[in-house]
Amino acid sequence: MVEKRRILFRIEGCPYCIRAEKALDESGVIYERFEVPRNDRSLVSLLSGQPTVPVLVEIIGSKDQDDEIVSYCKELGGLQG
């Protein structure tokens, strides 16, 4: 199983972000928070194709990079062996 790092892109006081954080916390999901500046959402747009928050990103390959990506592809069934 590939270890995944999760990052929640959020804005302080955003009711949608608060709702998402509550669901993540209640589900026991481990994640990090990244505060998005209110006046610059270009990173969020680049990651998700939309300027709105919250956005949850799973990063694969944070430790063994290529090995984790290869394992992930095998889990998806798109890579043999």
Backbone as JSON, one array per atom type, in Angstrom:
{
  "sequence": "MVEKRRILFRIEGCPYCIRAEKALDESGVIYERFEVPRNDRSLVSLLSGQPTVPVLVEIIGSKDQDDEIVSYCKELGGLQG",
  "N": [[0.84, -1.19, 0.0], [0.58, 2.17, -0.86], [1.93, 4.9, 0.81], [0.31, 7.89, 1.48], [0.43, 11.4, 1.32], [-1.55, 13.99, 2.45], [-2.93, 17.12, 1.63], [-4.8, 19.85, 2.6], [-6.06, 22.53, 1.0], [-7.01, 25.65, 2.0], [-9.02, 28.45, 3.21], [-8.93, 30.66, 5.86], [-11.7, 30.77, 7.99], [-13.55, 30.11, 6.04], [-16.64, 28.73, 5.35], [-17.12, 26.38, 3.87], [-14.65, 25.17, 3.9], [-14.34, 24.69, 6.62], [-16.39, 22.84, 6.98], [-15.41, 20.72, 5.39], [-13.0, 20.15, 6.77], [-14.03, 19.28, 9.2], [-15.32, 16.91, 8.43], [-13.09, 15.42, 7.53], [-11.6, 15.27, 9.92], [-13.41, 13.89, 11.61], [-13.47, 11.49, 10.27], [-11.01, 10.52, 10.72], [-8.92, 11.0, 9.03], [-5.62, 11.74, 8.18], [-4.07, 14.78, 7.62], [-2.56, 17.74, 6.23], [-2.72, 21.28, 6.63], [-2.99, 23.98, 4.36], [-2.79, 27.33, 4.08], [-4.49, 29.38, 1.93], [-3.92, 32.41, 0.31], [-6.3, 35.02, 0.44], [-6.41, 36.83, -1.66], [-5.01, 35.68, -3.76], [-5.42, 33.05, -5.58], [-4.14, 31.44, -7.36], [-2.53, 29.13, -7.17], [-4.35, 27.21, -6.25], [-6.07, 27.17, -8.42], [-4.34, 26.16, -10.36], [-3.85, 23.58, -9.36], [-6.43, 22.39, -9.18], [-8.04, 23.32, -11.21], [-9.96, 25.13, -10.67], [-10.88, 28.17, -8.93], [-11.78, 27.96, -6.35], [-12.05, 27.04, -2.88], [-12.62, 24.42, -0.47], [-9.72, 22.41, -1.36], [-8.55, 19.2, -1.62], [-5.57, 17.51, -1.77], [-3.83, 14.63, -2.73], [-0.65, 13.43, -2.31], [1.6, 11.45, -3.98], [4.53, 9.59, -3.81], [6.16, 10.86, -2.06], [8.21, 9.91, -0.49], [9.69, 7.52, -1.48], [9.54, 8.16, -4.09], [9.7, 7.22, -7.22], [9.26, 4.45, -6.79], [6.94, 4.45, -5.21], [5.1, 5.6, -6.96], [5.06, 3.72, -9.02], [4.04, 1.52, -7.57], [1.52, 2.56, -6.97], [0.4, 2.68, -9.53], [0.22, -0.03, -10.04], [-1.67, -0.75, -8.12], [-3.88, 0.49, -9.19], [-4.29, -1.12, -11.29], [-3.23, -0.74, -13.76], [-0.69, -1.47, -14.44], [1.43, -4.12, -14.99], [3.06, -6.75, -13.08]],
  "CA": [[0.0, 0.0, 0.0], [1.34, 3.4, -0.98], [1.64, 5.92, 1.82], [-0.07, 9.13, 0.82], [0.42, 12.65, 2.09], [-2.73, 14.76, 2.04], [-2.88, 18.54, 1.97], [-6.06, 20.57, 2.39], [-5.89, 23.95, 0.7], [-8.17, 26.26, 2.66], [-8.98, 29.85, 3.6], [-9.4, 30.85, 7.24], [-13.08, 31.23, 8.15], [-14.4, 29.66, 4.94], [-17.56, 27.71, 5.88], [-16.95, 25.13, 3.13], [-13.4, 24.59, 4.4], [-14.65, 24.21, 7.97], [-17.18, 21.62, 6.81], [-14.51, 19.68, 4.9], [-12.1, 19.79, 7.86], [-14.79, 18.51, 10.18], [-15.51, 15.56, 7.87], [-11.78, 14.76, 7.55], [-11.27, 14.99, 11.32], [-14.3, 12.84, 12.12], [-13.13, 10.24, 9.58], [-9.68, 10.1, 11.14], [-7.96, 11.2, 7.94], [-4.48, 12.58, 8.55], [-3.81, 15.74, 6.55], [-1.95, 19.01, 6.59], [-3.47, 22.44, 6.14], [-2.24, 25.01, 3.67], [-3.6, 28.53, 4.01], [-4.48, 30.06, 0.64], [-4.19, 33.85, 0.45], [-7.61, 35.41, -0.11], [-6.27, 37.61, -2.89], [-4.23, 34.97, -4.78], [-5.81, 31.64, -5.62], [-3.56, 30.86, -8.57], [-2.07, 27.77, -6.89], [-5.54, 26.36, -6.19], [-6.53, 27.03, -9.81], [-3.41, 25.28, -11.04], [-4.03, 22.21, -8.86], [-7.77, 21.82, -9.33], [-8.78, 23.86, -12.35], [-10.98, 26.06, -10.19], [-10.3, 29.07, -7.94], [-12.49, 27.85, -5.08], [-11.56, 26.13, -1.83], [-11.41, 23.67, -0.17], [-9.19, 21.43, -2.3], [-7.73, 18.2, -0.94], [-4.62, 16.92, -2.71], [-3.04, 13.49, -2.25], [0.66, 13.39, -2.95], [2.18, 10.12, -4.03], [5.93, 9.69, -4.16], [6.81, 11.8, -1.16], [9.37, 9.29, 0.15], [10.47, 6.72, -2.42], [9.17, 8.72, -5.37], [9.3, 6.37, -8.34], [8.71, 3.19, -6.29], [5.55, 4.67, -4.77], [4.27, 5.86, -8.14], [4.91, 2.42, -9.68], [3.1, 0.75, -6.74], [0.21, 3.17, -7.15], [-0.09, 2.25, -10.83], [-0.16, -1.43, -9.91], [-2.93, -0.78, -7.37], [-4.95, 0.89, -10.11], [-4.47, -2.18, -12.27], [-2.74, -0.33, -15.07], [0.7, -1.88, -14.65], [1.61, -5.53, -14.64], [4.33, -7.15, -12.47]],
  "C": [[0.88, 1.25, 0.0], [0.92, 4.37, 0.11], [1.39, 7.24, 1.11], [-0.02, 10.3, 1.81], [-0.74, 13.48, 1.55], [-2.58, 16.2, 2.51], [-4.22, 19.17, 1.63], [-5.73, 22.04, 2.18], [-7.17, 24.65, 1.14], [-7.95, 27.75, 2.85], [-9.59, 29.96, 4.99], [-10.82, 31.4, 7.24], [-14.03, 30.8, 7.05], [-15.32, 28.55, 5.45], [-17.44, 26.37, 5.16], [-15.68, 24.4, 3.6], [-13.62, 23.98, 5.78], [-15.43, 22.9, 7.89], [-16.3, 20.46, 6.34], [-13.56, 19.21, 6.0], [-12.81, 18.94, 8.91], [-14.98, 17.07, 9.7], [-14.19, 14.78, 7.89], [-11.41, 14.35, 8.97], [-12.11, 13.84, 11.88], [-14.01, 11.48, 11.48], [-11.76, 9.72, 9.97], [-8.62, 10.24, 10.05], [-6.86, 12.14, 8.42], [-4.15, 13.48, 7.36], [-3.12, 16.97, 7.13], [-2.8, 20.13, 6.02], [-2.53, 23.41, 5.45], [-3.16, 26.2, 3.5], [-3.41, 29.22, 2.66], [-4.75, 31.54, 0.87], [-5.52, 34.21, -0.21], [-7.49, 36.1, -1.47], [-5.45, 36.92, -3.98], [-4.54, 33.47, -4.71], [-5.23, 30.93, -6.83], [-3.08, 29.43, -8.35], [-3.25, 26.8, -6.87], [-6.07, 26.13, -7.61], [-5.64, 26.08, -10.58], [-3.62, 23.82, -10.64], [-5.36, 21.6, -9.24], [-8.54, 22.29, -10.55], [-9.89, 24.81, -11.95], [-10.37, 26.95, -9.11], [-10.92, 28.95, -6.54], [-11.83, 26.85, -4.15], [-12.77, 25.54, -1.12], [-11.02, 22.75, -1.32], [-8.29, 20.5, -1.5], [-6.87, 17.5, -1.99], [-3.91, 15.76, -2.03], [-1.75, 13.46, -3.04], [1.19, 11.97, -2.86], [3.62, 10.28, -4.49], [6.7, 10.62, -3.26], [8.04, 11.22, -0.48], [10.23, 8.57, -0.88], [10.13, 7.07, -3.87], [8.77, 7.71, -6.42], [8.72, 5.05, -7.88], [7.26, 3.35, -5.88], [4.63, 4.91, -5.95], [4.03, 4.55, -8.9], [3.92, 1.56, -8.9], [1.68, 1.26, -6.91], [-0.41, 2.72, -8.48], [-0.52, 0.79, -10.79], [-1.48, -1.57, -9.16], [-4.11, -0.42, -8.27], [-5.2, -0.15, -11.18], [-3.94, -1.85, -13.65], [-1.32, -0.76, -15.36], [0.85, -3.3, -14.16], [2.99, -5.73, -13.98], [4.75, -6.26, -11.42]]
}
